Amino acid sequence: MRRIATSILVLFITTVTFAQGVSNSKWSATFEAGFNQFDGDMTPAVTKTSFGASVEYTISPTWGIGVEYYYFPLQAGKTAESMTSKMHHINPYISLNMLNLLSPDINTKWGIWATIGGGLGLYNTTHYKNNLFVNETKNGMAITVPVGGLIEYNLTSSLAIGAKVQYRSHNQDSIEAAERYSGVTNDFISMGTLQLRWKFNANKSKKHTRNINTTTFSPDEAILPARRAQAKADSLQNVVNKLQNEINELKPQLGKIDALENKLNEVQKIAENAGSRTVYVPQYEGQGNNAINTNNLSPKTNFAAVGRNSNADSDGDGVPDHRDKEPQTPANTPVDFWGQTISNSKTNGFASVYFDFDRTDLDADALKTIETVAAKLNENPELMVEVRGYADYVGNENYNKDLSLRRADKVKSELVNKFNINPLRIISNGKGIVLEPKSAYRLNRRCNFFFSEE
């Protein structure tokens, strides 16, 4: 933002300096008529006829400054409650020719101008109920900031026609003269007008600044090629600097690659030396982890391959048969890490992580819970944990099954990446929709933790 503001200021000062040495006509005046609509708290708004005029000094084909005045009769509301107001706006403004700004060599009779200003709005308002007088505001005053655009066509060197739209904001919310509307939102006016512009002292021998392009206007046209060459050189230097910064950022990554290779070797050694204890390995394609028993397996056994073949879950309780100590549990029965039925008091296991509707993002409370789980796992390196994800009743079964698994995987990723928990110790399991209660409330959108020791 600072660079943009500085560039605009430099362009403004440069064009003003150039303007002092160019003998073009610069003054113009407009007369305008159109319609307005009050945009306040009282509705509906009634479209009313507006009038206005302006005087502008065109500094360059790109910039101009001026003063404008408008008369706005306003009306809003129905028979039960209504208001009428007479408002006068006067404000200085800055105009910017977008065509000349984008293309300094353009030759056209058209102009597209953006305007912004600031000034005062003076108003008198009467408030009615059932067409009977209730209240009035006399000599009210508000600061107004108009923002708008103008499309203009030059009929001759002296005369142009145009269409203008503006949206005028106020720092007051009491234009309706009704106390109960005050403080809700500030009041605005939408305006659209047709205008005639007369450019003073403009003729074939003396052009008006609004009728020429930036290249014709600028007195130092001879040095423009040098300026453009300098701009290209600066652009190339910026590219070189950016590439150098990217190279510098990549250098530290080479050391990280070596560290990752070392960690990979360590994991391989752990797998080879696992002996006869139970090891948990990740399933393929983002599914949960499985446990395999390494009894009677050689140190060279492919654990990943064994894990893929140990998915069987005969009773559908979400616990693979190889660690299900209580097979054939009834459907929808909450079970622990080993597939054993648990009481309602322990259904949520160690803790719960809750999610917003249809989201997997972790909020501050969730991160605190995960940090506590990580601490428990660090205290006992032999401990395993199963993360079970759930979804609420909204949506179809397949989508919620996938959503619950993504939530469990999100929690697992946080434990692995932030707290350096070995992924072989974590099982992620998506349980899908929580059947009871059938409600779309936050407690059903969760992940529970179940530890191998419980």
C-alpha positions in Angstrom: 0.0 0.0 0.0 2.9 2.4 0.8 4.5 1.8 -2.6 1.2 2.4 -4.4 0.5 5.6 -2.4 4.1 6.8 -3.2 3.7 6.1 -6.9 0.4 8.0 -7.1 2.0 11.0 -5.2 5.0 11.0 -7.6 2.7 10.8 -10.6 0.6 13.6 -9.3 3.5 16.0 -8.6 5.1 15.2 -12.0 1.9 15.9 -13.9 1.4 19.2 -12.0 4.9 20.3 -12.8 4.5 19.5 -16.5 1.2 21.3 -16.5 2.9 24.6 -15.6 4.7 24.6 -19.0 1.9 23.5 -21.2 -0.6 26.1 -22.6 -3.7 24.0 -22.9 -7.2 24.8 -21.7 -7.9 23.2 -18.3 -11.2 24.6 -16.9 -14.5 22.9 -17.5 -18.0 23.0 -16.0 -20.9 20.5 -15.9 -24.7 20.6 -15.4 -26.3 17.3 -14.4 -29.8 15.9 -13.9 -30.8 12.4 -12.9 -32.2 10.3 -10.1 -31.4 9.3 -6.5 -32.4 6.7 -4.0 -32.0 6.9 -0.2 -30.3 3.9 1.3 -31.0 4.0 5.0 -32.8 2.1 7.7 -36.3 3.1 6.6 -37.6 1.2 3.6 -38.8 1.1 0.9 -36.9 4.0 -0.7 -38.6 6.2 -3.4 -36.7 7.3 -6.5 -36.5 11.1 -6.7 -35.1 13.6 -9.3 -31.7 15.2 -8.5 -29.8 18.1 -10.0 -26.1 19.1 -9.8 -23.2 21.0 -11.2 -19.4 20.9 -11.0 -16.3 23.0 -11.9 -13.1 21.1 -12.7 -9.5 22.0 -13.3 -7.8 19.2 -15.4 -4.2 19.1 -14.3 -3.2 16.5 -16.9 -4.9 14.0 -19.2 -4.8 11.6 -16.2 -5.6 13.8 -13.2 -8.2 16.5 -12.3 -9.5 18.3 -9.3 -12.8 20.0 -8.9 -15.8 21.0 -6.7 -19.3 19.6 -7.2 -22.8 20.5 -5.8 -25.9 18.3 -5.8 -29.5 18.8 -4.6 -31.1 15.6 -3.3 -34.8 15.4 -2.4 -35.2 12.2 -0.5 -38.1 10.0 0.4 -38.5 6.6 2.1 -41.0 4.5 4.0 -44.7 3.7 3.7 -47.9 5.3 4.9 -47.5 3.9 8.4 -44.1 5.5 8.7 -42.3 7.7 6.3 -39.8 10.5 5.9 -39.0 13.3 3.4 -35.8 15.2 3.3 -34.1 18.0 1.3 -30.4 17.5 1.2 -27.6 19.6 -0.3 -24.1 18.2 -0.9 -21.0 20.3 -1.7 -17.6 18.7 -1.9 -14.2 18.8 -3.6 -13.1 15.7 -5.5 -10.3 14.1 -7.5 -10.9 12.5 -10.9 -8.7 9.9 -12.6 -8.9 9.0 -16.3 -8.5 5.3 -16.4 -8.0 5.0 -20.2 -5.0 7.5 -20.1 -3.7 5.8 -17.0 -3.6 2.4 -18.7 -2.4 3.6 -22.1 -0.6 6.9 -22.4 -0.7 6.8 -26.2 -4.5 6.3 -26.6 -6.4 8.4 -29.1 -10.1 8.3 -28.5 -13.1 10.6 -28.0 -14.2 8.5 -25.0 -13.2 8.9 -21.4 -13.7 6.7 -18.4 -13.1 8.6 -15.2 -13.1 7.4 -11.6 -13.9 10.0 -8.9 -13.6 10.2 -5.1 -14.2 13.2 -2.8 -15.2 14.4 0.6 -17.4 17.3 1.9 -20.5 18.3 3.7 -24.2 17.3 3.4 -26.8 19.8 4.8 -30.4 18.5 5.3 -33.8 19.2 6.7 -35.9 16.1 7.4 -39.6 15.5 8.4 -40.7 12.2 9.9 -44.4 11.1 9.6 -46.6 8.3 11.0 -49.9 7.7 9.2 -49.2 10.9 7.2 -49.1 12.9 10.5 -46.1 14.9 11.6 -44.0 13.2 14.3 -40.6 14.8 14.3 -38.2 16.9 12.2 -34.5 17.7 11.9 -33.6 21.2 10.9 -30.1 22.3 9.6 -28.7 18.8 10.0 -25.1 18.3 8.9 -23.1 15.2 7.9 -19.8 14.5 6.4 -20.2 12.8 3.0 -17.7 10.7 0.9 -18.8 10.2 -2.7 -17.2 7.5 -4.8 -18.2 7.1 -8.4 -17.5 6.7 -12.1 -18.1 8.7 -15.3 -18.3 7.6 -19.0 -17.9 10.6 -21.2 -17.9 11.2 -25.0 -16.4 14.4 -26.6 -18.9 15.7 -29.2 -16.7 18.6 -30.1 -13.5 20.2 -28.7 -15.7 22.2 -26.3 -18.7 20.0 -25.6 -19.0 16.5 -24.1 -21.9 14.4 -22.8 -21.6 11.8 -20.1 -23.3 9.4 -17.7 -22.3 9.4 -14.0 -23.0 7.0 -11.1 -22.1 7.7 -7.5 -22.5 6.2 -4.1 -22.4 8.7 -1.3 -21.8 7.7 2.3 -22.4 9.7 5.4 -21.1 9.6 9.0 -24.6 10.1 10.3 -27.4 7.6 10.9 -30.1 10.1 11.8 -31.2 11.5 8.4 -34.6 9.9 8.9 -35.2 12.0 12.0 -36.4 8.9 13.8 -34.6 8.0 17.0 -35.2 4.2 16.8 -33.2 4.0 13.5 -30.2 5.8 14.9 -27.1 3.7 15.4 -28.1 0.8 13.2 -26.0 1.6 10.1 -25.0 4.8 8.4 -27.1 6.3 5.7 -26.2 6.4 2.0 -27.4 7.8 -1.3 -27.2 6.1 -4.7 -27.2 8.5 -7.6 -27.2 8.3 -11.4 -27.2 11.4 -13.7 -26.7 12.5 -17.3 -24.4 15.5 -17.7 -23.3 18.1 -20.2 -19.7 19.4 -19.9 -18.5 22.7 -21.4 -14.7 23.1 -21.7 -13.7 26.7 -21.5 -11.4 28.2 -24.2 -11.1 25.0 -26.1 -10.9 25.2 -29.9 -8.9 23.7 -32.8 -5.9 25.9 -32.1 -5.9 25.5 -28.3 -6.7 22.0 -27.2 -8.3 21.2 -23.8 -6.3 18.9 -21.5 -9.2 16.5 -21.3 -9.0 15.9 -25.1 -5.4 14.8 -25.4 -3.4 11.8 -24.3 -0.5 11.6 -21.8 2.2 11.3 -24.4 1.1 14.4 -26.3 0.7 16.4 -23.1 4.1 15.5 -21.5 6.9 18.0 -22.4 9.7 15.5 -21.9 8.5 13.0 -24.6 12.1 12.7 -25.9 13.2 10.9 -22.7 10.4 8.4 -22.6 12.3 5.7 -24.3 15.1 6.0 -21.8 12.6 5.8 -18.9 11.1 2.7 -20.4 14.5 1.1 -20.8 15.3 1.9 -17.2 12.0 0.3 -16.1 12.8 -2.9 -18.0 16.3 -3.0 -16.4 14.8 -2.6 -13.0 12.3 -5.4 -13.7 15.1 -7.8 -14.8 17.1 -6.9 -11.7 14.1 -7.8 -9.5 13.8 -11.2 -11.2 17.5 -11.9 -10.6 17.1 -10.9 -6.9 14.1 -13.1 -6.5 15.9 -16.1 -8.0 18.9 -15.5 -5.7 16.6 -15.5 -2.7 15.0 -18.8 -3.8 18.4 -20.4 -4.1 19.4 -19.2 -0.6 16.2 -20.6 0.8 16.8 -24.0 -0.8 20.3 -24.5 0.6 19.1 -25.3 4.2 16.7 -27.9 2.7 19.7 -30.1 1.6 20.6 -30.7 5.2 17.0 -31.7 6.0 17.1 -34.3 3.2 20.1 -35.9 4.9 18.3 -35.9 8.2 15.2 -37.6 6.7 17.4 -40.3 5.2 18.9 -41.0 8.7 15.4 -41.2 10.3 14.3 -43.6 7.5 17.3 -45.9 8.4 16.4 -45.7 12.1 12.8 -46.8 11.3 14.1 -49.7 9.2 16.3 -50.9 12.1 13.3 -50.7 14.5 11.3 -52.9 12.1 14.1 -55.4 11.7 14.6 -55.7 15.5 11.0 -55.8 16.5 11.3 -59.4 17.6 8.0 -61.0 18.7 6.1 -58.0 20.0 3.0 -56.5 18.4 3.8 -53.7 15.9 1.4 -51.3 14.3 2.0 -50.3 10.7 0.0 -47.8 8.5 -2.5 -49.2 6.0 -2.2 -48.1 2.4 -4.0 -45.1 0.9 -4.6 -43.2 4.1 -6.7 -45.8 6.0 -6.1 -46.6 9.7 -3.2 -48.6 11.1 -3.3 -52.3 11.8 -1.5 -54.4 14.3 0.5 -57.5 13.3 2.1 -60.1 15.6 5.7 -60.7 14.7 5.9 -64.1 16.3 7.5 -66.6 13.9 8.4 -63.8 11.5 12.0 -63.3 10.4 13.7 -59.9 10.8 13.3 -59.4 7.0 9.5 -59.8 7.1 7.7 -57.1 5.0 5.5 -55.6 7.7 3.6 -53.3 5.3 2.5 -56.3 3.3 1.4 -58.2 6.4 -0.6 -55.2 7.5 -2.5 -55.1 4.3 -3.7 -58.6 4.8 -4.8 -58.1 8.4 -7.8 -55.9 7.9 -10.5 -58.5 8.7 -13.2 -57.2 11.1 -15.7 -60.0 11.4 -18.1 -58.2 13.9 -17.8 -54.8 12.2 -16.9 -53.0 15.5 -14.0 -51.1 13.9 -11.3 -53.3 15.6 -9.4 -55.8 13.4 -9.8 -59.4 14.4 -6.1 -59.8 15.3 -6.6 -57.5 18.3 -10.3 -58.1 19.0 -10.4 -59.7 22.4 -14.3 -59.7 22.5 -15.5 -60.8 19.0 -19.1 -60.7 17.8 -20.1 -57.6 19.8 -23.5 -56.3 18.8 -23.8 -53.5 16.2 -23.2 -49.9 17.5 -21.7 -51.2 20.7 -18.9 -48.8 21.9 -15.6 -50.8 22.4 -12.1 -50.0 23.6 -8.7 -50.4 21.8 -9.0 -54.2 22.2 -12.6 -54.5 21.0 -14.0 -55.0 24.5 -17.3 -53.4 25.5 -17.0 -50.2 27.5 -19.5 -48.4 29.7 -21.2 -45.1 28.7 -19.0 -43.3 31.2 -15.9 -44.2 29.2 -17.4 -43.9 25.7 -15.2 -40.9 24.9 -12.1 -42.7 26.0 -9.3 -40.4 27.2 -10.6 -37.2 25.7 -12.5 -35.8 22.8 -11.7 -33.3 20.0 -14.7 -31.5 18.5 -15.1 -30.1 15.0 -17.3 -27.4 13.3 -19.9 -28.6 10.8 -18.4 -30.3 7.7 -14.8 -29.3 8.8 -11.6 -31.0 9.9 -9.9 -27.8 11.3 -8.5 -28.0 14.8 -9.3 -25.2 17.1 -7.5 -24.1 20.3 -9.4 -26.5 22.6 -8.6 -29.4 20.2 -4.9 -28.6 20.2 -4.8 -28.6 24.0 -6.4 -32.0 24.1 -4.0 -33.4 21.5 -1.1 -32.0 23.5 -2.3 -33.9 26.5 -2.6 -37.1 24.5 1.0 -36.6 23.2 2.3 -36.2 26.7 0.6 -39.5 27.7 2.2 -41.3 24.7 5.6 -39.8 25.5 5.4 -41.0 29.1 5.0 -44.6 27.9 6.9 -45.5 24.6 5.1 -48.9 24.5 1.6 -47.3 24.5 -0.5 -47.4 21.3 -3.6 -45.1 20.6 -6.6 -45.5 18.3 -8.1 -42.2 17.1 -11.8 -42.7 16.2 -13.5 -40.1 14.1 -17.3 -39.5 14.0 -19.7 -37.2 12.1 -23.2 -35.9 12.9 -26.4 -37.1 11.2 -26.4 -34.5 8.3 -25.4 -35.9 4.9 -25.2 -39.4 3.4 -23.5 -42.4 5.0 -20.6 -42.6 2.5 -19.7 -39.0 2.8 -19.8 -39.0 6.6 -17.7 -42.1 6.7 -15.0 -40.4 4.7 -15.4 -37.2 6.7 -14.9 -39.0 10.0 -11.8 -40.7 8.7 -10.4 -37.4 7.5 -10.9 -36.0 11.0 -9.1 -38.9 12.6 -6.2 -38.6 10.1 -6.0 -34.8 10.9 -5.6 -35.6 14.6 -3.0 -38.3 13.8 -1.1 -35.9 11.5 -0.9 -33.3 14.4 0.5 -35.9 16.8 3.1 -37.0 14.3 4.2 -33.7 12.8 4.0 -31.4 15.9 4.8 -33.8 18.7 7.0 -36.3 16.8 4.9 -39.3 17.9 5.9 -42.4 15.8 3.1 -43.0 13.3 3.4 -46.7 13.9 1.9 -46.1 17.3 -1.3 -44.4 16.1 -4.3 -45.9 14.4 -6.8 -43.7 12.7 -10.4 -45.1 12.2 -13.4 -43.4 10.7 -16.7 -44.6 12.3 -19.1 -42.4 10.3 -22.4 -41.1 11.6 -23.2 -41.1 15.3 -26.6 -42.8 15.3 -27.9 -41.4 18.6 -29.0 -38.8 19.0 -29.9 -37.9 15.4 -28.8 -34.3 15.7 -26.5 -32.0 13.9 -24.8 -30.7 17.0 -21.1 -30.3 17.9 -20.8 -33.2 20.4 -21.4 -35.7 17.5 -18.7 -34.2 15.4 -15.6 -35.5 17.3 -12.6 -37.7 17.6 -12.1 -40.0 20.6 -8.9 -41.6 21.9 -8.5 -45.2 23.0 -5.2 -46.5 24.4 -3.8 -50.0 24.3 -3.4 -50.2 28.1 -7.1 -49.6 28.8 
